[in-house]
Amino acid sequence: MNSGHGVPSLYKLKNNYKKIDNISDVEDSILGKEVVVIYKYNNKLFGNWHQDVLYQGILSNKPGNSSLHHDKYIWLKDDKQNKLRFIRKTRFSANLELFILN
């Protein structure tokens, strides 16, 4: 797994983060916690299954006047780039995984 500056390594991910198996379990009770979204490639790369950190941030509330509903999206606050991002919950399948800091 590629882990750049500030991105948790695979070892830290396995030991310090918990995988969220059912994405519909993401609710208001876990807002404010750090999460990492991993993208797993379908094909092997150089004989290995390859995965990259797609997003890393803090789970947050949706913006005040947004028409994008919290039950359909996961909102992430990226402090490094000072942006608020969202991911549609339906995108989480075999390729995307969500990990939350213990």
TITI-304294 format. One record per residue: residue number from 1; x, y, z of N, C-alpha, C, O in turn. Coordinates in pm, 1 decimal. Example, Ala and Ser with C-alpha at 12.3 -4.5 7.8 and 13.67 -1.06 7.14 Angstrom:
<atom seq="1" n_px="1319.0" n_py="-569.0" n_pz="780.0" ca_px="1230.0" ca_py="-450.0" ca_pz="780.0" c_px="1320.0" c_py="-330.0" c_pz="780.0" o_px="1423.6" o_py="-331.9" o_pz="846.5"/>
<atom seq="2" n_px="1285.0" n_py="-225.0" n_pz="708.0" ca_px="1367.0" ca_py="-106.0" ca_pz="714.0" c_px="1290.0" c_py="3.0" c_pz="787.0" o_px="1340.9" o_py="113.8" o_pz="803.9"/>
END
This chain:
<atom seq="1" n_px="85.4" n_py="-118.0" n_pz="0.0" ca_px="0.0" ca_py="0.0" ca_pz="0.0" c_px="89.0" c_py="123.0" c_pz="0.0" o_px="184.5" o_py="131.1" o_pz="77.3"/>
<atom seq="2" n_px="58.4" n_py="217.6" n_pz="-85.3" ca_px="131.0" ca_py="343.4" ca_pz="-85.6" c_px="87.6" c_py="424.5" c_pz="34.9" o_px="-31.4" o_py="448.9" o_pz="54.4"/>
<atom seq="3" n_px="183.2" n_py="465.9" n_pz="115.0" ca_px="150.7" ca_py="551.5" ca_pz="228.8" c_px="245.8" c_py="669.3" c_pz="225.6" o_px="363.3" o_py="656.4" o_pz="260.2"/>
<atom seq="4" n_px="195.8" n_py="781.5" n_pz="184.9" ca_px="275.8" ca_py="902.1" ca_pz="175.6" c_px="289.0" c_py="969.4" c_pz="310.4" o_px="257.4" o_py="909.9" o_pz="413.4"/>
<atom seq="5" n_px="335.2" n_py="1091.8" n_pz="310.2" ca_px="356.7" ca_py="1166.8" ca_pz="433.1" c_px="224.7" c_py="1186.9" c_pz="507.1" o_px="130.9" o_py="1244.4" o_pz="451.9"/>
<atom seq="6" n_px="216.9" n_py="1140.4" n_pz="630.2" ca_px="97.7" ca_py="1157.0" ca_pz="711.2" c_px="-9.1" c_py="1052.3" c_pz="689.4" o_px="-112.1" o_py="1054.3" o_pz="756.8"/>
<atom seq="7" n_px="13.2" n_py="960.7" n_pz="596.6" ca_px="-84.7" ca_py="855.7" ca_pz="569.3" c_px="-44.3" c_py="732.1" c_pz="648.0" o_px="72.6" o_py="693.6" o_pz="645.5"/>
<atom seq="8" n_px="-139.3" n_py="668.1" n_pz="718.8" ca_px="-102.5" ca_py="552.4" ca_pz="800.2" c_px="-55.4" c_py="434.8" c_pz="715.0" o_px="-108.8" o_py="409.0" o_pz="607.1"/>
<atom seq="9" n_px="44.7" n_py="365.0" n_pz="765.3" ca_px="94.2" ca_py="246.8" ca_pz="695.6" c_px="-6.6" c_py="133.3" c_pz="713.2" o_px="-99.5" o_py="143.2" o_pz="793.3"/>
<atom seq="10" n_px="13.0" n_py="26.3" n_pz="638.0" ca_px="-76.1" ca_py="-88.5" ca_pz="647.5" c_px="-72.4" c_py="-147.8" c_pz="787.7" o_px="-175.7" o_py="-191.5" o_pz="838.5"/>
<atom seq="11" n_px="44.8" n_py="-150.2" n_pz="851.3" ca_px="58.8" ca_py="-200.6" ca_pz="988.4" c_px="-26.1" c_py="-117.8" c_pz="1085.6" o_px="-100.7" o_py="-173.6" o_pz="1166.2"/>
<atom seq="12" n_px="-14.7" n_py="15.7" n_pz="1077.9" ca_px="-93.2" ca_py="102.9" ca_pz="1165.8" c_px="-242.1" c_py="91.7" c_pz="1135.5" o_px="-325.5" o_py="98.1" o_pz="1225.8"/>
<atom seq="13" n_px="-274.3" n_py="75.2" n_pz="1008.9" ca_px="-414.5" ca_py="63.0" ca_pz="970.2" c_px="-477.1" c_py="-60.8" c_pz="1032.8" o_px="-589.0" o_py="-55.5" o_pz="1083.8"/>
<atom seq="14" n_px="-404.8" n_py="-172.3" n_pz="1029.0" ca_px="-457.2" ca_py="-297.2" ca_pz="1085.1" c_px="-465.1" c_py="-293.8" c_pz="1237.1" o_px="-555.4" o_py="-353.7" o_pz="1295.5"/>
<atom seq="15" n_px="-371.2" n_py="-224.1" n_pz="1302.4" ca_px="-365.5" ca_py="-225.6" ca_pz="1448.6" c_px="-442.3" c_py="-112.7" c_pz="1515.7" o_px="-492.5" o_py="-130.8" o_pz="1626.7"/>
<atom seq="16" n_px="-452.9" n_py="2.5" n_pz="1452.1" ca_px="-513.0" ca_py="119.1" ca_pz="1516.8" c_px="-650.6" c_py="156.9" c_pz="1463.3" o_px="-719.7" o_py="239.3" o_pz="1523.2"/>
<atom seq="17" n_px="-690.5" n_py="98.6" n_pz="1353.2" ca_px="-817.0" ca_py="134.4" ca_pz="1290.9" c_px="-909.2" c_py="12.3" c_pz="1285.9" o_px="-863.7" o_py="-101.9" o_pz="1280.8"/>
<atom seq="18" n_px="-1038.4" n_py="39.4" n_pz="1287.5" ca_px="-1138.2" ca_py="-67.0" ca_pz="1277.4" c_px="-1211.6" c_py="-51.5" c_pz="1145.3" o_px="-1254.7" o_py="58.1" o_pz="1109.7"/>
<atom seq="19" n_px="-1225.5" n_py="-161.5" n_pz="1073.2" ca_px="-1295.2" ca_py="-158.1" ca_pz="945.0" c_px="-1446.0" c_py="-154.0" c_pz="969.1" o_px="-1499.4" o_py="-229.4" o_pz="1050.4"/>
<atom seq="20" n_px="-1512.8" n_py="-65.1" n_pz="897.3" ca_px="-1658.9" ca_py="-56.0" ca_pz="902.3" c_px="-1713.2" c_py="-144.5" c_pz="791.2" o_px="-1700.3" o_py="-111.4" o_pz="673.3"/>
<atom seq="21" n_px="-1773.8" n_py="-256.7" n_pz="828.0" ca_px="-1822.9" ca_py="-351.1" ca_pz="728.2" c_px="-1953.1" c_py="-305.3" c_pz="664.7" o_px="-1971.7" o_py="-320.2" o_pz="543.9"/>
<atom seq="22" n_px="-2042.4" n_py="-250.3" n_pz="743.8" ca_px="-2171.4" ca_py="-205.4" ca_pz="692.8" c_px="-2170.8" c_py="-52.8" c_pz="690.7" o_px="-2175.0" o_py="11.1" o_pz="795.8"/>
<atom seq="23" n_px="-2165.8" n_py="4.1" n_pz="573.6" ca_px="-2151.7" ca_py="148.7" ca_pz="560.0" c_px="-2274.2" c_py="223.7" c_pz="612.8" o_px="-2264.9" o_py="342.2" o_pz="644.9"/>
<atom seq="24" n_px="-2387.5" n_py="156.5" n_pz="621.8" ca_px="-2506.7" ca_py="222.1" ca_pz="677.0" c_px="-2495.2" c_py="240.8" c_pz="827.3" o_px="-2577.2" o_py="311.4" o_pz="886.1"/>
<atom seq="25" n_px="-2395.1" n_py="179.3" n_pz="892.1" ca_px="-2372.5" ca_py="197.9" ca_pz="1035.2" c_px="-2309.9" c_py="332.5" c_pz="1068.0" o_px="-2305.8" o_py="372.0" o_pz="1184.5"/>
<atom seq="26" n_px="-2261.5" n_py="403.0" n_pz="967.5" ca_px="-2200.9" ca_py="534.3" ca_pz="990.2" c_px="-2312.8" c_py="631.8" c_pz="1024.8" o_px="-2401.2" o_py="659.2" o_pz="943.6"/>
<atom seq="27" n_px="-2307.0" n_py="682.6" n_pz="1145.5" ca_px="-2413.0" ca_py="771.1" ca_pz="1194.3" c_px="-2351.4" c_py="882.1" c_pz="1278.4" o_px="-2229.3" o_py="893.8" o_pz="1288.1"/>
<atom seq="28" n_px="-2436.5" n_py="962.6" n_pz="1338.5" ca_px="-2391.6" ca_py="1080.0" ca_pz="1412.0" c_px="-2305.3" c_py="1046.5" c_pz="1533.5" o_px="-2226.9" o_py="1130.7" o_pz="1577.3"/>
<atom seq="29" n_px="-2317.6" n_py="926.1" n_pz="1588.7" ca_px="-2243.0" ca_py="891.8" ca_pz="1709.3" c_px="-2092.3" c_py="882.7" c_pz="1686.0" o_px="-2015.1" o_py="893.7" o_pz="1781.3"/>
<atom seq="30" n_px="-2049.4" n_py="863.1" n_pz="1562.7" ca_px="-1906.2" ca_py="853.6" ca_pz="1535.4" c_px="-1852.1" c_py="977.0" c_pz="1463.3" o_px="-1741.0" o_py="973.9" o_pz="1410.5"/>
<atom seq="31" n_px="-1928.7" n_py="1084.2" n_pz="1460.8" ca_px="-1879.7" ca_py="1208.2" ca_pz="1400.3" c_px="-1762.2" c_py="1261.6" c_pz="1480.4" o_px="-1759.4" o_py="1248.7" o_pz="1602.8"/>
<atom seq="32" n_px="-1666.4" n_py="1320.7" n_pz="1413.3" ca_px="-1550.0" ca_py="1377.4" ca_pz="1478.9" c_px="-1433.4" c_py="1281.6" c_pz="1489.8" o_px="-1327.4" o_py="1319.9" o_pz="1539.5"/>
<atom seq="33" n_px="-1449.5" n_py="1158.3" n_pz="1444.9" ca_px="-1340.8" ca_py="1060.3" ca_pz="1450.1" c_px="-1266.9" c_py="1058.1" c_pz="1316.8" o_px="-1322.7" o_py="1087.5" o_pz="1211.1"/>
<atom seq="34" n_px="-1139.4" n_py="1022.2" n_pz="1326.1" ca_px="-1057.4" ca_py="1014.1" ca_pz="1205.1" c_px="-1090.3" c_py="887.4" c_pz="1128.0" o_px="-1105.1" o_py="780.2" o_pz="1186.5"/>
<atom seq="35" n_px="-1101.6" n_py="900.3" n_pz="996.0" ca_px="-1129.9" ca_py="786.1" ca_pz="908.9" c_px="-1032.3" c_py="784.5" c_pz="791.4" o_px="-973.7" o_py="886.4" o_pz="755.0"/>
<atom seq="36" n_px="-1017.3" n_py="667.0" n_pz="734.3" ca_px="-935.2" ca_py="647.5" ca_pz="616.1" c_px="-1017.6" c_py="565.7" c_pz="517.9" o_px="-1075.7" o_py="463.7" o_pz="554.9"/>
<atom seq="37" n_px="-1022.6" n_py="610.3" n_pz="393.0" ca_px="-1092.0" ca_py="538.0" ca_pz="287.3" c_px="-985.5" c_py="477.8" c_pz="197.2" o_px="-901.4" o_py="549.4" o_pz="142.8"/>
<atom seq="38" n_px="-989.3" n_py="345.0" n_pz="181.7" ca_px="-891.4" ca_py="270.1" ca_pz="103.4" c_px="-955.7" c_py="226.4" c_pz="-27.7" o_px="-1069.2" o_py="178.7" o_pz="-29.7"/>
<atom seq="39" n_px="-882.3" n_py="243.2" n_pz="-136.3" ca_px="-926.0" ca_py="193.8" ca_pz="-266.4" c_px="-841.5" c_py="71.6" c_pz="-300.3" o_px="-718.7" o_py="79.0" o_pz="-302.2"/>
<atom seq="40" n_px="-907.9" n_py="-41.0" n_pz="-327.0" ca_px="-839.1" ca_py="-163.7" ca_pz="-365.7" c_px="-857.7" c_py="-184.4" c_pz="-515.7" o_px="-969.9" o_py="-182.3" o_pz="-566.2"/>
<atom seq="41" n_px="-748.5" n_py="-204.1" n_pz="-584.8" ca_px="-752.9" ca_py="-225.9" ca_pz="-729.3" c_px="-803.2" c_py="-366.1" c_pz="-760.5" o_px="-777.4" o_py="-460.0" o_pz="-685.2"/>
<atom seq="42" n_px="-874.9" n_py="-380.3" n_pz="-871.3" ca_px="-930.2" ca_py="-509.0" ca_pz="-911.9" c_px="-823.3" c_py="-606.4" c_pz="-959.3" o_px="-834.5" o_py="-727.0" o_pz="-937.3"/>
<atom seq="43" n_px="-720.9" n_py="-554.6" n_pz="-1023.6" ca_px="-617.3" ca_py="-638.6" ca_pz="-1083.1" c_px="-490.2" c_py="-633.9" c_pz="-1000.3" o_px="-463.3" o_py="-536.8" o_pz="-929.5"/>
<atom seq="44" n_px="-413.5" n_py="-739.7" n_pz="-1010.6" ca_px="-285.4" ca_py="-742.7" ca_pz="-941.7" c_px="-188.0" c_py="-648.8" c_pz="-1010.8" o_px="-190.2" o_py="-634.1" o_pz="-1133.1"/>
<atom seq="45" n_px="-103.4" n_py="-586.0" n_pz="-932.2" ca_px="-0.8" ca_py="-496.8" ca_pz="-983.0" c_px="133.6" c_py="-555.2" c_pz="-941.6" o_px="164.2" o_py="-562.5" o_pz="-822.6"/>
<atom seq="46" n_px="212.6" n_py="-596.1" n_pz="-1037.5" ca_px="341.5" ca_py="-660.2" ca_pz="-1012.3" c_px="326.7" c_py="-782.9" c_pz="-922.7" o_px="411.3" o_py="-808.2" o_pz="-836.9"/>
<atom seq="47" n_px="218.8" n_py="-859.1" n_pz="-942.7" ca_px="197.8" ca_py="-982.8" ca_pz="-868.5" c_px="133.7" c_py="-966.1" c_pz="-733.0" o_px="111.4" o_py="-1065.5" o_pz="-663.9"/>
<atom seq="48" n_px="102.8" n_py="-843.6" n_pz="-691.6" ca_px="42.3" ca_py="-818.5" ca_pz="-560.2" c_px="-88.8" c_py="-743.6" c_pz="-577.2" o_px="-107.6" o_py="-668.5" o_pz="-673.0"/>
<atom seq="49" n_px="-178.0" n_py="-765.3" n_pz="-483.6" ca_px="-299.1" ca_py="-685.1" ca_pz="-479.3" c_px="-259.9" c_py="-548.0" c_pz="-427.4" o_px="-197.1" o_py="-536.6" o_pz="-322.1"/>
<atom seq="50" n_px="-296.3" n_py="-445.4" n_pz="-499.6" ca_px="-252.5" ca_py="-310.0" ca_pz="-467.0" c_px="-369.3" c_py="-230.2" c_pz="-410.3" o_px="-483.1" o_py="-244.3" o_pz="-455.0"/>
<atom seq="51" n_px="-340.0" n_py="-146.6" n_pz="-312.1" ca_px="-441.5" ca_py="-59.2" ca_pz="-253.5" c_px="-377.5" c_py="73.9" c_pz="-215.7" o_px="-259.8" o_py="80.0" o_pz="-180.0"/>
<atom seq="52" n_px="-455.9" n_py="178.7" n_pz="-224.0" ca_px="-408.3" ca_py="313.3" ca_pz="-193.5" c_px="-507.0" c_py="382.7" c_pz="-101.0" o_px="-625.4" o_py="349.3" o_pz="-97.0"/>
<atom seq="53" n_px="-455.7" n_py="479.9" n_pz="-26.9" ca_px="-541.5" ca_py="564.9" ca_pz="54.7" c_px="-606.7" c_py="665.6" c_pz="-38.6" o_px="-538.8" o_py="746.8" o_pz="-101.4"/>
<atom seq="54" n_px="-739.4" n_py="659.6" n_pz="-46.9" ca_px="-812.9" ca_py="750.7" ca_pz="-133.5" c_px="-840.8" c_py="882.2" c_pz="-61.0" o_px="-815.6" o_py="989.9" o_pz="-115.0"/>
<atom seq="55" n_px="-892.3" n_py="873.2" n_pz="60.3" ca_px="-920.1" ca_py="990.7" ca_pz="142.3" c_px="-879.6" c_py="962.6" c_pz="285.4" o_px="-883.5" o_py="848.6" o_pz="331.8"/>
<atom seq="56" n_px="-840.7" n_py="1068.3" n_pz="354.2" ca_px="-814.7" ca_py="1060.9" ca_pz="496.9" c_px="-866.1" c_py="1190.6" c_pz="556.3" o_px="-837.4" o_py="1298.7" o_pz="504.8"/>
<atom seq="57" n_px="-941.7" n_py="1180.4" n_pz="664.3" ca_px="-996.8" ca_py="1300.9" ca_pz="724.8" c_px="-1079.0" c_py="1270.6" c_pz="847.8" o_px="-1072.7" o_py="1161.0" o_pz="903.5"/>
<atom seq="58" n_px="-1156.6" n_py="1369.5" n_pz="889.5" ca_px="-1241.7" ca_py="1361.0" ca_pz="1007.3" c_px="-1386.1" c_py="1354.4" c_pz="961.0" o_px="-1428.5" o_py="1435.3" o_pz="878.5"/>
<atom seq="59" n_px="-1462.7" n_py="1258.0" n_pz="1013.6" ca_px="-1605.8" ca_py="1252.4" ca_pz="981.4" c_px="-1673.5" c_py="1378.1" c_pz="1034.1" o_px="-1654.5" o_py="1414.9" o_pz="1150.0"/>
<atom seq="60" n_px="-1751.1" n_py="1443.1" n_pz="951.2" ca_px="-1814.4" ca_py="1567.8" ca_pz="993.0" c_px="-1958.3" c_py="1573.5" c_pz="943.5" o_px="-2004.9" o_py="1485.7" o_pz="870.9"/>
<atom seq="61" n_px="-2026.4" n_py="1678.5" n_pz="984.5" ca_px="-2164.0" ca_py="1701.7" ca_pz="941.2" c_px="-2164.2" c_py="1761.5" c_pz="802.0" o_px="-2064.1" o_py="1816.0" o_pz="755.6"/>
<atom seq="62" n_px="-2277.7" n_py="1750.3" n_pz="736.9" ca_px="-2291.8" ca_py="1813.9" ca_pz="606.7" c_px="-2299.2" c_py="1964.8" c_pz="624.6" o_px="-2334.4" o_py="2012.5" o_pz="732.5"/>
<atom seq="63" n_px="-2266.6" n_py="2039.8" n_pz="521.1" ca_px="-2278.2" ca_py="2185.4" ca_pz="529.4" c_px="-2423.5" c_py="2227.1" c_pz="552.1" o_px="-2515.9" o_py="2155.1" o_pz="514.1"/>
<atom seq="64" n_px="-2442.8" n_py="2341.2" n_pz="612.9" ca_px="-2575.1" ca_py="2386.4" ca_pz="654.8" c_px="-2681.9" c_py="2391.7" c_pz="548.0" o_px="-2791.8" o_py="2340.9" o_pz="570.4"/>
<atom seq="65" n_px="-2655.0" n_py="2450.4" n_pz="433.4" ca_px="-2757.5" ca_py="2469.5" ca_pz="331.5" c_px="-2747.4" c_py="2369.7" c_pz="217.4" o_px="-2800.0" o_py="2394.6" o_pz="108.9"/>
<atom seq="66" n_px="-2681.3" n_py="2258.0" n_pz="239.8" ca_px="-2659.5" ca_py="2162.7" ca_pz="132.1" c_px="-2783.0" c_py="2077.8" c_pz="107.0" o_px="-2856.7" o_py="2044.5" o_pz="199.8"/>
<atom seq="67" n_px="-2804.8" n_py="2043.4" n_pz="-18.3" ca_px="-2915.4" ca_py="1954.8" ca_pz="-52.5" c_px="-2870.6" c_py="1808.9" c_pz="-54.5" o_px="-2950.8" o_py="1719.6" o_pz="-81.4"/>
<atom seq="68" n_px="-2742.6" n_py="1784.6" n_pz="-26.2" ca_px="-2689.1" ca_py="1649.4" ca_pz="-23.4" c_px="-2715.0" c_py="1590.2" c_pz="115.0" o_px="-2665.7" o_py="1642.6" o_pz="214.9"/>
<atom seq="69" n_px="-2791.0" n_py="1482.8" n_pz="121.7" ca_px="-2836.6" ca_py="1428.2" ca_pz="248.6" c_px="-2729.7" c_py="1345.2" c_pz="316.3" o_px="-2650.6" o_py="1277.7" o_pz="250.5"/>
<atom seq="70" n_px="-2728.0" n_py="1350.8" n_pz="449.5" ca_px="-2630.1" ca_py="1278.9" ca_pz="530.0" c_px="-2652.6" c_py="1128.5" c_pz="523.6" o_px="-2558.0" o_py="1051.8" o_pz="541.7"/>
<atom seq="71" n_px="-2774.4" n_py="1084.8" n_pz="498.3" ca_px="-2799.7" ca_py="940.7" ca_pz="492.0" c_px="-2750.5" c_py="879.7" c_pz="361.0" o_px="-2740.2" o_py="757.4" o_pz="351.1"/>
<atom seq="72" n_px="-2720.2" n_py="961.0" n_pz="261.0" ca_px="-2669.9" ca_py="911.0" ca_pz="132.9" c_px="-2520.4" c_py="933.7" c_pz="114.7" o_px="-2459.0" o_py="873.0" o_pz="27.0"/>
<atom seq="73" n_px="-2461.0" n_py="1020.3" n_pz="196.4" ca_px="-2322.0" ca_py="1059.2" ca_pz="179.0" c_px="-2245.6" c_py="1050.1" c_pz="310.3" o_px="-2303.6" o_py="1059.9" o_pz="418.4"/>
<atom seq="74" n_px="-2115.7" n_py="1031.5" n_pz="299.0" ca_px="-2024.7" ca_py="1041.7" ca_pz="412.2" c_px="-1943.7" c_py="1168.3" c_pz="389.8" o_px="-1884.8" o_py="1187.7" o_pz="283.5"/>
<atom seq="75" n_px="-1941.4" n_py="1253.7" n_pz="490.4" ca_px="-1871.7" ca_py="1381.5" ca_pz="480.3" c_px="-1739.3" c_py="1373.5" c_pz="553.8" o_px="-1734.9" o_py="1329.8" o_pz="668.8"/>
<atom seq="76" n_px="-1630.2" n_py="1415.4" n_pz="488.4" ca_px="-1496.7" ca_py="1413.4" ca_pz="546.1" c_px="-1436.4" c_py="1553.4" c_pz="542.4" o_px="-1438.4" o_py="1621.1" o_pz="439.6"/>
<atom seq="77" n_px="-1383.0" n_py="1594.5" n_pz="656.1" ca_px="-1313.2" ca_py="1722.2" ca_pz="662.2" c_px="-1164.5" c_py="1694.0" c_pz="650.2" o_px="-1106.2" o_py="1627.8" o_pz="736.1"/>
<atom seq="78" n_px="-1103.9" n_py="1743.6" n_pz="545.0" ca_px="-961.6" ca_py="1724.4" ca_pz="519.1" c_px="-887.9" c_py="1847.0" c_pz="570.6" o_px="-892.4" o_py="1953.3" o_pz="508.7"/>
<atom seq="79" n_px="-819.3" n_py="1832.3" n_pz="685.1" ca_px="-750.7" ca_py="1946.3" ca_pz="745.7" c_px="-627.6" c_py="1989.2" c_pz="668.2" o_px="-590.6" o_py="2106.6" o_pz="670.9"/>
<atom seq="80" n_px="-563.3" n_py="1895.4" n_pz="598.8" ca_px="-441.3" ca_py="1928.5" ca_pz="525.8" c_px="-470.0" c_py="2022.6" c_pz="409.8" o_px="-391.8" o_py="2113.7" o_pz="382.8"/>
<atom seq="81" n_px="-582.0" n_py="2000.9" n_pz="341.1" ca_px="-617.2" ca_py="2085.3" ca_pz="227.3" c_px="-729.5" c_py="2182.8" c_pz="261.4" o_px="-771.8" o_py="2261.0" o_pz="176.3"/>
<atom seq="82" n_px="-777.5" n_py="2178.4" n_pz="384.9" ca_px="-883.5" ca_py="2267.5" ca_pz="432.9" c_px="-1006.3" c_py="2260.0" c_pz="342.3" o_px="-1060.3" o_py="2362.0" o_pz="299.3"/>
<atom seq="83" n_px="-1049.5" n_py="2134.8" n_pz="314.1" ca_px="-1165.9" ca_py="2112.8" ca_pz="228.4" c_px="-1263.4" c_py="2018.2" c_pz="296.9" o_px="-1225.2" o_py="1937.1" o_pz="381.3"/>
<atom seq="84" n_px="-1388.2" n_py="2030.3" n_pz="259.1" ca_px="-1491.2" ca_py="1936.8" ca_pz="301.9" c_px="-1527.3" c_py="1851.2" c_pz="181.0" o_px="-1569.6" o_py="1903.6" o_pz="78.0"/>
<atom seq="85" n_px="-1510.9" n_py="1720.4" n_pz="193.4" ca_px="-1536.2" ca_py="1628.3" ca_pz="82.9" c_px="-1652.3" c_py="1537.2" c_pz="118.9" o_px="-1684.3" o_py="1518.5" o_pz="236.3"/>
<atom seq="86" n_px="-1714.7" n_py="1481.0" n_pz="16.6" ca_px="-1818.9" ca_py="1382.5" ca_pz="42.4" c_px="-1802.4" c_py="1264.3" c_pz="-51.4" o_px="-1753.1" o_py="1276.8" o_pz="-163.5"/>
<atom seq="87" n_px="-1845.8" n_py="1148.1" n_pz="-1.2" ca_px="-1842.7" ca_py="1024.5" ca_pz="-79.1" c_px="-1981.5" c_py="964.4" c_pz="-71.5" o_px="-2038.4" o_py="951.1" o_pz="36.8"/>
<atom seq="88" n_px="-2035.2" n_py="928.7" n_pz="-184.6" ca_px="-2166.3" ca_py="864.0" ca_pz="-188.8" c_px="-2153.5" c_py="724.3" c_pz="-127.3" o_px="-2062.1" o_py="649.1" o_pz="-161.3"/>
<atom seq="89" n_px="-2245.0" n_py="690.5" n_pz="-37.4" ca_px="-2239.5" ca_py="561.8" ca_pz="31.6" c_px="-2252.7" c_py="444.2" c_pz="-63.6" o_px="-2204.6" o_py="335.1" o_pz="-33.0"/>
<atom seq="90" n_px="-2316.2" n_py="463.3" n_pz="-177.4" ca_px="-2332.3" ca_py="354.0" ca_pz="-272.5" c_px="-2200.2" c_py="318.5" c_pz="-342.4" o_px="-2189.5" o_py="212.2" o_pz="-403.5"/>
<atom seq="91" n_px="-2099.7" n_py="406.5" n_pz="-333.8" ca_px="-1968.7" ca_py="377.0" ca_pz="-393.3" c_px="-1893.6" c_py="270.9" c_pz="-315.2" o_px="-1803.7" o_py="206.3" o_pz="-369.2"/>
<atom seq="92" n_px="-1929.3" n_py="251.6" n_pz="-187.6" ca_px="-1859.8" ca_py="153.9" ca_pz="-105.5" c_px="-1905.1" c_py="15.1" c_pz="-146.4" o_px="-2019.2" o_py="-25.0" o_pz="-123.1"/>
<atom seq="93" n_px="-1813.7" n_py="-56.2" n_pz="-207.3" ca_px="-1841.1" ca_py="-192.2" ca_pz="-253.1" c_px="-1714.8" c_py="-272.6" c_pz="-228.6" o_px="-1646.8" o_py="-253.0" o_pz="-127.9"/>
<atom seq="94" n_px="-1683.9" n_py="-360.7" n_pz="-318.0" ca_px="-1563.7" ca_py="-442.7" ca_pz="-301.8" c_px="-1435.9" c_py="-359.5" c_pz="-316.1" o_px="-1331.2" o_py="-398.9" o_pz="-264.8"/>
<atom seq="95" n_px="-1442.7" n_py="-245.6" n_pz="-384.6" ca_px="-1322.3" ca_py="-165.9" ca_pz="-408.8" c_px="-1291.6" c_py="-64.9" c_pz="-299.0" o_px="-1174.5" o_py="-36.5" o_pz="-273.9"/>
<atom seq="96" n_px="-1392.4" n_py="-10.3" n_pz="-233.2" ca_px="-1370.4" ca_py="90.9" ca_pz="-129.8" c_px="-1396.2" c_py="32.3" c_pz="7.2" o_px="-1492.8" o_py="-41.1" o_pz="27.8"/>
<atom seq="97" n_px="-1307.4" n_py="66.0" n_pz="102.0" ca_px="-1324.7" ca_py="24.0" ca_pz="240.7" c_px="-1306.5" c_py="145.2" c_pz="330.2" o_px="-1225.4" o_py="233.4" o_pz="301.7"/>
<atom seq="98" n_px="-1382.5" n_py="148.8" n_pz="438.3" ca_px="-1377.1" ca_py="258.0" ca_pz="533.7" c_px="-1321.3" c_py="206.2" c_pz="665.1" o_px="-1370.3" o_py="106.9" o_pz="718.9"/>
<atom seq="99" n_px="-1218.8" n_py="273.1" n_pz="717.0" ca_px="-1158.4" ca_py="238.6" ca_pz="845.0" c_px="-1171.1" c_py="358.1" c_pz="938.1" o_px="-1152.7" o_py="472.2" o_pz="895.6"/>
<atom seq="100" n_px="-1202.6" n_py="332.8" n_pz="1064.7" ca_px="-1218.2" ca_py="438.3" ca_pz="1163.6" c_px="-1118.5" c_py="415.5" c_pz="1275.9" o_px="-1094.3" o_py="301.7" o_pz="1316.2"/>
<atom seq="101" n_px="-1060.0" n_py="525.0" n_pz="1326.8" ca_px="-960.5" ca_py="517.8" ca_pz="1433.2" c_px="-1026.6" c_py="467.6" c_pz="1561.2" o_px="-1133.7" o_py="514.5" o_pz="1599.8"/>
<atom seq="102" n_px="-961.0" n_py="371.3" n_pz="1626.4" ca_px="-1014.4" ca_py="317.5" ca_pz="1753.5" c_px="-1008.6" c_py="419.5" c_pz="1863.7" o_px="-1049.2" o_py="391.0" o_pz="1976.3"/>
END
